[in-house]
Amino acid sequence: MKTRKVIAALYVLCALLLVPLGSAHAQTEKPYRVSLRRDFGYGSGMDIQGRMTLSLKGDESLVSRVTFLLDGEELVSKEDAPFSFSFTTDDYPSGVHQLSARVETTDGKTYTTDALTYNFLSKEAANKSTVGIIIPLLGLVAGIALLSWLIQYLGSRKKPNSGAAISYNGFYGGAVCSKCGRPFARSLLGMNMVAGRLERCPHCGKWSLTRRASMAELEAAEAAERASVVVDEAPAQPRSEMEDMLDDSKYYDPNDK
């Protein structure tokens, strides 16, 4: 019985503690906030550089004036919607800054939004950070291209049987080589270049931009390849005795007795 009374008392105590906290949270909730959009420039986490737009978020129909602030100092004051302000970070000192807004409403109330904290970079620092991102990315792309070439090269060292069927059921389908005209299945490691996929032909070993070929195009290329193989492997016709005599007569010298 005593245990139940203790548990009940704890439930009541928790309820009394939670109610004021919930009320306090509801009272401190602000109806307006600001957001920052990068129009042009560099941005990575808190670090930004370039042209930005600071905008007010909330019910604008009740707003009579918005004053955008940088570190508590006025940037610009606007009385008409849309309540936004575009600026360039280079116009302000480099370093950590806080962006906020003071909102005045038609019912005479004033709100100050929570501040957004960003680190304004100089152009030199932003360029250095950009290079630090681009170089590893280019290295990754080059590594993928090299790996793709190596796998395709090793896979094509053993010439496939020309009579064997090629499967084009992969995700990227098949293509017809623009260099040798032979069909092949596009690989997972090909590089998407927007205008097509950069693929290495396993037959001629040359790289080209490829597009997904239709089944009719693939079958036509296969038929042309089989026809060329038949022509190449056709046995030589036996020569007649007359053809041998005519060939020998080419080297006959009438003055030779």
SERO-4910 file (N, C-alpha, C, O; in steps of 0.05 Angstrom, whole numbers):
BEGIN
 pado doro    nc1    nc2    nc3   cac1   cac2   cac3    cc1    cc2    cc3    oc1    oc2    oc3
  Met    A     17    -24      0      0      0      0     17     25      0     12     44    -15
  Lys    A     38     25     17     56     48     18     70     52     -9     74     75    -17
  Thr    A     77     30    -22     90     33    -48     72     46    -68     81     63    -84
  Arg    A     46     39    -68     28     51    -87     25     81    -82     23     97   -100
  Lys    A     24     88    -56     21    117    -50     46    133    -59     44    155    -68
  Val    A     69    120    -56     94    134    -65     94    138    -95    101    160   -105
  Ile    A     85    117   -110     84    119   -139     64    140   -148     70    156   -166
  Ala    A     41    141   -134     21    161   -141     31    189   -136     26    207   -151
  Ala    A     45    192   -114     56    219   -107     77    227   -128     78    251   -135
  Leu    A     92    209   -138    112    215   -159     99    224   -185    108    243   -198
  Tyr    A     77    210   -192     62    218   -216     51    246   -214     53    262   -232
  Val    A     40    253   -191     29    280   -186     51    300   -188     47    322   -199
  Leu    A     74    294   -176     97    313   -176    107    319   -204    112    341   -211
  Cys    A    109    297   -220    118    300   -248     98    317   -264    106    334   -280
  Ala    A     72    313   -259     52    328   -274     54    358   -267     51    375   -284
  Leu    A     58    364   -241     60    392   -233     85    405   -245     85    429   -251
  Leu    A    106    390   -248    131    401   -259    129    405   -289    140    425   -300
  Leu    A    115    387   -303    113    389   -332     95    411   -342    100    423   -362
  Val    A     73    417   -327     54    437   -336     67    464   -338     63    477   -358
  Pro    A     82    474   -318     94    500   -321    115    501   -344    117    521   -357
  Leu    A    129    478   -348    149    478   -369    135    481   -396    145    495   -413
  Gly    A    113    466   -400     98    468   -425     87    496   -429     88    506   -452
  Ser    A     77    509   -408     67    536   -411     89    555   -418     85    573   -434
  Ala    A    112    552   -405    134    570   -410    143    568   -439    150    587   -452
  His    A    144    542   -449    153    538   -476    134    551   -496    142    563   -516
  Ala    A    108    549   -490     88    561   -508     90    591   -508     85    604   -528
  Gln    A     97    602   -484     99    632   -482    123    642   -497    123    665   -507
  Thr    A    146    626   -497    170    636   -510    171    630   -540    190    640   -553
  Glu    A    152    615   -550    152    609   -579    147    634   -595    128    649   -589
  Lys    A    165    639   -614    163    664   -630    148    660   -656    153    639   -669
  Pro    A    131    678   -664    115    675   -688    131    680   -714    121    675   -736
  Tyr    A    155    692   -711    170    699   -735    199    689   -732    210    686   -710
  Arg    A    211    684   -755    239    675   -757    250    685   -783    236    694   -800
  Val    A    276    683   -786    290    691   -811    304    667   -823    312    648   -809
  Ser    A    306    668   -849    321    647   -863    340    660   -883    335    682   -892
  Leu    A    361    645   -889    382    656   -907    384    638   -931    386    613   -928
  Arg    A    384    650   -955    387    635   -980    412    644   -995    416    668   -997
  Arg    A    428    625  -1004    452    633  -1020    444    636  -1049    436    616  -1062
  Asp    A    446    660  -1060    440    665  -1088    463    658  -1106    459    646  -1127
  Phe    A    487    665  -1097    511    659  -1113    535    661  -1095    538    680  -1079
  Gly    A    552    641  -1097    576    642  -1080    582    615  -1067    573    594  -1076
  Tyr    A    596    617  -1045    605    593  -1031    589    589  -1006    582    608   -992
  Gly    A    584    563   -999    571    557   -974    577    529   -965    573    510   -980
  Ser    A    586    527   -940    592    501   -929    588    503   -899    605    514   -885
  Gly    A    566    492   -889    561    494   -861    556    523   -853    538    537   -864
  Met    A    571    533   -833    568    561   -824    583    580   -843    578    604   -842
  Asp    A    602    570   -859    618    587   -876    604    595   -901    594    578   -916
  Ile    A    602    621   -907    589    631   -931    605    654   -943    620    667   -929
  Gln    A    601    657   -969    614    680   -983    599    684  -1009    594    665  -1023
  Gly    A    592    709  -1014    578    716  -1039    553    731  -1034    550    745  -1014
  Arg    A    534    728  -1053    508    742  -1051    488    725  -1037    483    702  -1044
  Met    A    475    736  -1016    456    722   -999    430    738   -998    430    762  -1003
  Thr    A    408    725   -991    383    738   -986    372    729   -959    368    705   -954
  Leu    A    366    749   -942    355    744   -916    325    750   -917    317    771   -926
  Ser    A    308    731   -909    279    733   -912    266    728   -885    275    713   -868
  Leu    A    242    741   -882    225    737   -859    206    714   -864    194    712   -885
  Lys    A    202    697   -844    183    675   -846    162    678   -824    168    682   -800
  Gly    A    137    678   -832    115    681   -813     91    694   -827     92    698   -852
  Asp    A     71    702   -812     47    714   -823     53    744   -830     53    761   -812
  Glu    A     58    749   -856     66    776   -864     42    795   -865     46    819   -866
  Ser    A     18    785   -864     -6    802   -865     -8    820   -840    -21    841   -841
  Leu    A      4    812   -818      3    827   -793     27    845   -789     29    859   -769
  Val    A     46    845   -808     71    859   -805     69    887   -816     59    892   -838
  Ser    A     77    906   -800     78    934   -809    106    944   -816    109    961   -833
  Arg    A    126    932   -803    154    940   -809    172    917   -800    168    903   -780
  Val    A    193    913   -817    214    893   -810    241    907   -813    247    920   -833
  Thr    A    257    904   -792    284    915   -792    303    892   -790    304    878   -770
  Phe    A    319    887   -811    338    866   -811    364    875   -797    372    898   -801
  Leu    A    375    857   -781    397    865   -764    421    847   -769    419    824   -775
  Leu    A    445    859   -767    470    845   -768    485    851   -742    493    874   -737
  Asp    A    488    831   -725    500    834   -699    485    856   -682    497    871   -667
  Gly    A    459    856   -686    442    875   -671    441    903   -683    426    920   -673
  Glu    A    456    908   -704    456    934   -717    439    933   -742    438    913   -756
  Glu    A    425    955   -748    406    956   -770    420    954   -797    439    968   -802
  Leu    A    410    936   -813    419    934   -841    400    949   -859    409    966   -875
  Val    A    374    944   -857    355    957   -874    328    954   -860    323    934   -845
  Ser    A    310    973   -865    282    972   -854    263    972   -877    265    988   -895
  Lys    A    243    954   -876    224    952   -898    196    952   -887    190    940   -866
  Glu    A    178    966   -901    150    967   -892    131    954   -911    107    952   -906
  Asp    A    141    943   -933    124    930   -953    135    902   -959    159    897   -959
  Ala    A    116    883   -963    123    856   -970    132    855  -1000    124    872  -1015
  Pro    A    149    837  -1008    161    815   -991    183    826   -973    198    843   -981
  Phe    A    183    816   -948    203    826   -929    228    809   -931    231    789   -918
  Ser    A    246    818   -949    271    805   -953    293    826   -959    287    848   -967
  Phe    A    318    817   -957    340    836   -961    363    820   -973    372    800   -961
  Ser    A    373    829   -996    396    816  -1009    421    832  -1004    421    857  -1005
  Phe    A    443    818   -999    468    832   -993    491    814  -1002    488    790  -1007
  Thr    A    515    826  -1002    539    811  -1008    557    811   -984    562    832   -971
  Thr    A    566    788   -976    582    785   -952    608    801   -954    619    809   -933
  Asp    A    618    806   -978    643    821   -981    641    850   -972    661    863   -967
  Asp    A    616    859   -969    612    887   -960    614    890   -930    612    912   -919
  Tyr    A    619    868   -916    620    868   -887    646    854   -878    657    838   -893
  Pro    A    655    860   -854    680    848   -845    678    817   -844    657    806   -837
  Ser    A    700    804   -850    701    775   -848    699    767   -819    708    781   -801
  Gly    A    688    743   -814    686    734   -787    658    724   -781    640    723   -798
  Val    A    653    717   -756    627    706   -747    608    729   -742    614    748   -728
  His    A    583    727   -754    563    747   -751    536    734   -745    532    711   -750
  Gln    A    518    750   -733    491    740   -727    471    757   -742    471    782   -742
  Leu    A    453    743   -756    432    755   -772    405    751   -759    399    728   -752
  Ser    A    390    772   -756    363    770   -743    345    792   -754    353    807   -773
  Ala    A    321    795   -743    303    816   -752    285    825   -728    278    809   -710
  Arg    A    278    850   -729    259    861   -709    233    866   -724    233    881   -744
  Val    A    212    853   -715    186    853   -729    166    869   -713    161    864   -690
  Glu    A    154    890   -726    133    906   -714    106    899   -728    105    898   -752
  Thr    A     86    893   -712     60    884   -723     39    907   -721     43    926   -707
  Thr    A     17    903   -736     -3    923   -737    -18    926   -710    -31    947   -706
  Asp    A    -16    907   -693    -30    909   -666    -11    921   -645    -17    920   -621
  Gly    A     12    932   -654     30    946   -636     50    929   -622     64    939   -604
  Lys    A     52    903   -629     72    886   -616     98    886   -632     99    891   -656
  Thr    A    119    880   -617    146    879   -629    159    852   -622    159    845   -598
  Tyr    A    170    839   -642    183    813   -638    212    815   -649    217    828   -669
  Thr    A    230    802   -636    258    799   -646    262    769   -651    260    753   -633
  Thr    A    269    763   -675    273    735   -683    299    724   -671    317    738   -663
  Asp    A    300    697   -670    325    684   -662    346    690   -684    339    692   -707
  Ala    A    371    692   -676    392    699   -694    403    675   -708    405    653   -697
  Leu    A    411    678   -733    426    658   -749    455    666   -748    462    689   -752
  Thr    A    472    646   -742    500    651   -739    515    640   -763    513    616   -769
  Tyr    A    531    657   -776    546    649   -800    574    662   -798    578    683   -786
  Asn    A    593    648   -811    620    658   -813    624    670   -841    625    654   -861
  Phe    A    627    696   -844    632    709   -870    661    705   -878    679    714   -864
  Leu    A    665    691   -900    692    686   -910    700    708   -930    683    720   -943
  Ser    A    726    713   -932    736    730   -953    736    715   -979    734    690   -979
  Lys    A    740    729  -1002    740    715  -1028    764    695  -1029    761    673  -1040
  Glu    A    786    703  -1018    810    686  -1019    805    660  -1003    811    638  -1012
  Ala    A    793    663   -979    788    639   -963    767    621   -976    769    597   -976
  Ala    A    746    634   -989    726    618  -1002    737    603  -1026    731    580  -1031
  Asn    A    755    617  -1042    767    604  -1065    785    580  -1056    785    559  -1069
  Lys    A    799    584  -1034    816    563  -1023    799    539  -1015    807    516  -1020
  Ser    A    777    544  -1002    759    522   -993    747    508  -1017    744    484  -1017
  Thr    A    740    524  -1038    729    512  -1063    749    494  -1076    742    472  -1085
  Val    A    774    503  -1078    794    486  -1090    798    461  -1074    803    439  -1085
  Gly    A    797    463  -1047    800    440  -1030    778    420  -1034    782    396  -1028
  Ile    A    755    428  -1044    733    410  -1049    735    399  -1078    730    375  -1082
  Ile    A    742    416  -1097    742    407  -1125    764    387  -1131    759    368  -1145
  Ile    A    788    392  -1121    811    375  -1127    806    346  -1118    810    328  -1134
  Pro    A    797    341  -1093    791    313  -1086    768    301  -1103    768    277  -1109
  Leu    A    749    318  -1111    727    308  -1127    736    300  -1155    728    279  -1165
  Leu    A    754    317  -1166    765    310  -1192    782    284  -1190    782    268  -1208
  Gly    A    797    282  -1168    812    258  -1164    795    233  -1162    802    212  -1173
  Leu    A    772    236  -1149    753    214  -1147    742    206  -1174    740    182  -1180
  Val    A    735    226  -1190    724    221  -1217    745    207  -1234    739    188  -1249
  Ala    A    770    217  -1232    791    205  -1248    796    176  -1239    801    158  -1256
  Gly    A    795    171  -1213    799    144  -1203    777    125  -1212    783    102  -1220
  Ile    A    752    135  -1212    730    118  -1222    733    112  -1252    728     90  -1261
  Ala    A    741    133  -1267    745    129  -1296    767    108  -1301    765     91  -1318
  Leu    A    789    110  -1286    811     91  -1289    803     63  -1281    810     44  -1295
  Leu    A    788     61  -1259    778     34  -1251    759     23  -1272    760     -1  -1278
  Ser    A    742     40  -1283    724     31  -1304    739     21  -1328    732      0  -1339
  Trp    A    759     36  -1336    775     28  -1359    789      2  -1354    790    -16  -1372
  Leu    A    801     -1  -1330    816    -25  -1324    798    -50  -1324    805    -71  -1335
  Ile    A    774    -48  -1312    756    -70  -1311    747    -78  -1339    745   -101  -1346
  Gln    A    740    -58  -1355    730    -63  -1382    753    -75  -1399    749    -92  -1416
  Tyr    A    778    -65  -1394    801    -75  -1410    806   -104  -1403    810   -121  -1421
  Leu    A    807   -110  -1377    812   -138  -1369    789   -156  -1378    794   -180  -1385
  Gly    A    765   -146  -1378    742   -163  -1387    742   -168  -1417    731   -187  -1426
  Ser    A    756   -150  -1432    755   -153  -1461    781   -166  -1472    783   -169  -1496
  Arg    A    800   -173  -1454    824   -186  -1464    818   -213  -1477    831   -220  -1496
  Lys    A    799   -227  -1465    790   -252  -1477    767   -246  -1496    745   -240  -1487
  Lys    A    773   -249  -1522    753   -242  -1542    729   -260  -1540    732   -285  -1541
  Pro    A    705   -250  -1537    681   -267  -1535    675   -281  -1561    682   -271  -1583
  Asn    A    663   -303  -1558    654   -318  -1581    634   -302  -1597    614   -293  -1586
  Ser    A    639   -298  -1623    621   -280  -1638    593   -292  -1641    574   -278  -1647
  Gly    A    590   -318  -1636    564   -330  -1638    549   -330  -1612    525   -336  -1612
  Ala    A    562   -322  -1591    549   -322  -1565    530   -297  -1562    537   -276  -1572
  Ala    A    508   -302  -1550    488   -280  -1546    498   -261  -1525    509   -269  -1504
  Ile    A    494   -235  -1529    502   -214  -1510    477   -206  -1495    456   -201  -1507
  Ser    A    479   -204  -1469    456   -195  -1453    455   -165  -1450    474   -152  -1442
  Tyr    A    432   -154  -1458    428   -125  -1456    407   -118  -1435    395    -97  -1435
  Asn    A    404   -136  -1416    383   -132  -1396    392   -116  -1372    377   -113  -1352
  Gly    A    416   -106  -1372    426    -90  -1350    412    -64  -1348    395    -57  -1365
  Phe    A    418    -49  -1327    405    -24  -1321    410     -4  -1343    392     13  -1349
  Tyr    A    433     -5  -1356    440     15  -1377    436      5  -1405    442     19  -1425
  Gly    A    427    -21  -1408    421    -31  -1435    446    -35  -1451    468    -38  -1441
  Gly    A    442    -35  -1478    465    -39  -1496    469    -15  -1514    453      4  -1515
  Ala    A    492    -15  -1528    499      7  -1546    513     -5  -1570    523    -28  -1569
  Val    A    515     11  -1591    529      3  -1615    553     22  -1617    550     46  -1617
  Cys    A    577     10  -1618    602     27  -1619    602     44  -1643    598     35  -1666
  Ser    A    607     70  -1639    609     88  -1662    635     85  -1678    637     97  -1699
  Lys    A    654     70  -1667    680     67  -1680    680     42  -1698    688     43  -1721
  Cys    A    672     19  -1686    673     -6  -1701    646    -17  -1709    644    -36  -1724
  Gly    A    624     -5  -1698    597    -13  -1706    588    -39  -1693    568    -50  -1702
  Arg    A    602    -49  -1673    594    -74  -1660    579    -68  -1635    584    -49  -1621
  Pro    A    560    -86  -1628    543    -81  -1604    557    -91  -1579    573   -110  -1580
  Phe    A    550    -79  -1556    560    -88  -1530    542    -78  -1508    526    -59  -1512
  Ala    A    543    -91  -1485    526    -83  -1463    541    -61  -1447    564    -63  -1441
  Arg    A    526    -39  -1442    538    -17  -1427    542    -26  -1398    525    -39  -1386
  Ser    A    565    -17  -1386    572    -26  -1360    563     -7  -1338    556     16  -1343
  Leu    A    563    -17  -1314    556     -1  -1290    576     21  -1285    570     42  -1274
  Leu    A    601     16  -1294    623     35  -1288    627     56  -1309    645     72  -1308
  Gly    A    609     57  -1329    611     78  -1349    604    105  -1336    591    106  -1315
  Met    A    614    127  -1347    610    153  -1336    588    169  -1350    588    171  -1375
  Asn    A    569    179  -1334    547    194  -1345    557    222  -1352    565    237  -1334
  Met    A    556    230  -1377    566    256  -1387    543    273  -1397    548    290  -1414
  Val    A    518    269  -1387    494    284  -1395    486    278  -1424    464    269  -1429
  Ala    A    504    283  -1443    498    278  -1471    498    248  -1477    489    240  -1498
  Gly    A    509    232  -1459    511    203  -1463    529    191  -1442    540    206  -1425
  Arg    A    533    165  -1443    551    152  -1424    577    146  -1438    578    135  -1460
  Leu    A    599    154  -1424    626    149  -1435    633    120  -1429    636    112  -1406
  Glu    A    635    104  -1451    640     75  -1448    664     67  -1466    669     80  -1486
  Arg    A    677     46  -1458    699     35  -1474    689     10  -1488    678     -8  -1475
  Cys    A    691     10  -1514    682    -13  -1529    699    -37  -1523    724    -36  -1527
  Pro    A    688    -60  -1515    704    -83  -1509    715    -97  -1534    733   -114  -1532
  His    A    706    -89  -1558    716   -101  -1583    740    -86  -1594    761    -98  -1599
  Cys    A    737    -59  -1598    759    -44  -1610    776    -29  -1589    797    -20  -1595
  Gly    A    766    -28  -1564    781    -15  -1542    780     15  -1542    794     28  -1527
  Lys    A    763     27  -1559    762     56  -1561    739     67  -1544    719     54  -1540
  Trp    A    743     92  -1534    723    105  -1517    705    123  -1534    715    135  -1553
  Ser    A    680    124  -1527    661    142  -1541    637    147  -1524    631    131  -1506
  Leu    A    622    168  -1530    597    174  -1517    576    156  -1529    572    156  -1554
  Thr    A    562    141  -1513    542    122  -1523    514    130  -1513    511    143  -1493
  Arg    A    495    121  -1528    467    123  -1520    455     95  -1519    465     77  -1532
  Arg    A    433     93  -1504    420     67  -1503    408     60  -1531    390     75  -1540
  Ala    A    416     39  -1543    407     31  -1569    381     14  -1566    377      0  -1546
  Ser    A    364     16  -1586    340      0  -1586    347    -29  -1592    369    -35  -1603
  Met    A    329    -48  -1586    334    -76  -1592    337    -81  -1622    353    -98  -1630
  Ala    A    322    -66  -1638    325    -69  -1667    353    -61  -1676    365    -74  -1693
  Glu    A    363    -39  -1665    391    -30  -1673    411    -51  -1664    431    -56  -1678
  Leu    A    408    -62  -1640    427    -82  -1630    426   -107  -1646    447   -119  -1652
  Glu    A    402   -116  -1654    400   -140  -1670    412   -136  -1698    424   -154  -1709
  Ala    A    408   -112  -1709    419   -106  -1735    450   -106  -1734    463   -117  -1752
  Ala    A    461    -95  -1712    490    -95  -1709    501   -123  -1705    522   -130  -1715
  Glu    A    486   -140  -1690    494   -168  -1686    494   -183  -1712    512   -199  -1718
  Ala    A    473   -178  -1728    471   -192  -1754    494   -184  -1773    506   -200  -1786
  Ala    A    501   -158  -1773    524   -148  -1789    550   -161  -1780    567   -167  -1796
  Glu    A    553   -164  -1753    577   -175  -1742    579   -205  -1750    601   -214  -1758
  Arg    A    557   -220  -1748    557   -248  -1756    563   -251  -1786    577   -270  -1794
  Ala    A    552   -233  -1802    557   -235  -1831    587   -230  -1837    598   -244  -1854
  Ser    A    599   -212  -1823    628   -206  -1828    645   -230  -1819    665   -235  -1832
  Val    A    637   -244  -1798    652   -267  -1789    650   -289  -1809    669   -303  -1814
  Val    A    626   -293  -1821    622   -314  -1841    639   -308  -1866    651   -327  -1877
  Val    A    641   -283  -1874    657   -276  -1897    687   -281  -1891    701   -291  -1908
  Asp    A    696   -273  -1867    724   -277  -1860    732   -306  -1858    754   -313  -1865
  Glu    A    713   -323  -1849    720   -351  -1846    712   -368  -1870    715   -393  -1868
  Ala    A    703   -356  -1891    695   -372  -1915    720   -385  -1927    740   -371  -1931
  Pro    A    719   -411  -1933    743   -425  -1944    749   -416  -1972    731   -409  -1988
  Ala    A    774   -416  -1979    783   -408  -2005    774   -428  -2026    775   -453  -2021
  Gln    A    765   -419  -2049    756   -437  -2070    780   -451  -2083    800   -438  -2088
  Pro    A    778   -477  -2089    800   -491  -2102    805   -479  -2130    787   -472  -2145
  Arg    A    831   -477  -2137    839   -466  -2163    838   -489  -2184    846   -511  -2179
  Ser    A    829   -480  -2207    828   -500  -2229    856   -502  -2243    873   -484  -2239
  Glu    A    859   -523  -2259    885   -527  -2273    890   -504  -2293    912   -496  -2297
  Met    A    868   -494  -2305    871   -472  -2325    881   -447  -2311    898   -433  -2322
  Glu    A    870   -441  -2287    879   -417  -2272    909   -419  -2265    924   -399  -2265
  Asp    A    918   -444  -2258    946   -448  -2252    963   -443  -2277    985   -431  -2275
  Met    A    954   -453  -2300    969   -449  -2325    971   -419  -2333    991   -410  -2342
  Leu    A    948   -405  -2329    949   -376  -2335    968   -361  -2317    982   -343  -2326
  Asp    A    968   -368  -2291    987   -355  -2273   1016   -361  -2281   1033   -344  -2279
  Asp    A   1021   -386  -2289   1048   -393  -2297   1057   -379  -2322   1080   -373  -2325
  Ser    A   1038   -373  -2340   1044   -360  -2365   1053   -331  -2361   1066   -319  -2378
  Lys    A   1047   -320  -2337   1056   -292  -2332   1086   -291  -2330   1098   -270  -2336
  Tyr    A   1098   -313  -2323   1127   -312  -2319   1142   -326  -2342   1166   -332  -2339
  Tyr    A   1128   -332  -2365   1141   -345  -2388   1156   -325  -2405   1144   -305  -2413
  Asp    A   1181   -331  -2410   1198   -313  -2427   1202   -326  -2454   1215   -347  -2455
  Pro    A   1191   -315  -2476   1193   -328  -2502   1222   -330  -2512   1228   -347  -2529
  Asn    A   1240   -313  -2502   1268   -314  -2511   1285   -335  -2496   1308   -340  -2503
  Asp    A   1271   -346  -2476   1285   -366  -2460   1282   -393  -2474   1259   -404  -2475
  Lys    A   1303   -405  -2484   1302   -430  -2499   1316   -452  -2483   1318   -475  -2492
***
